[in-house]
């Protein structure tokens, strides 16, 4: 129903924020990662939202980044994982680390998140691994040209880095005389020092 809400942060709780938009306060459930990126009374914050309807109520879940929202929606696809458990996972791990844990079948890392045991960690890997692979395959297929920059971007996305992170790093590298392998090596060094 809502794609995002832009407004002023009027309140920050342990697992929620209130966004004031033209005199209406929207109570938005969120992760600790999003809360850490906000401060009281920030003006004009854009929160990407998910409108969740159940028999016992209607809730809005929101995140500062679209990547976090997309991971939240993916986690909701896993059987026996509801919004509260998904928020617990996103409060403990970043979307990128969740993707890597799923692709590497790192159940131990997933089970460090609040509310996740080994059994649920296995279920997350089992039910989302193909979806994560398909998503990465689709993103890398966007880059069809033979240029070394496009190939490098595709490779870095498949390693789990976001397009924003990659673009920020590549904008600081003179790629004119570099091969694909060299661009990837330099970008990985810069990405790992962030």
C-alpha angles and dihedrals in degrees: 000000000000119000094188143339124222117199147105122299104241099169138015121198133177094276104004145052132205116223117199110214114176093329097316117111112215113203105215124186110218147164128267088245091062092043090053089056093054134071128197116278098012109165124227099006117174113219118188107220144204118200109215122195124190135162092261099044154329121260138179119218118192143178138192092232131048090222091061091049092050091050089049090054091048092051090052088061090065113096114253093014114115131179095277094053091044089053089049090054092047090048090058103035136032120240090251094052090048090052091049092047091052094047092046092042088235097168091165092062093046091050091058088073117098112270095012123115129180092270093054090043089056090048091052091052093045096048100038106034095088092043091053091047091049091049092051091045090052092049094049092048089060087075102072100150120097096234116127092233093057092046090049093050091049092050093048092049089052088054089059103261118136122244090243093054091047095048091049092053097041091051087064096050126083098225098171097108100024129109121228092258092052093049090051093049093050093044092049091052091051093044092050092053093055 
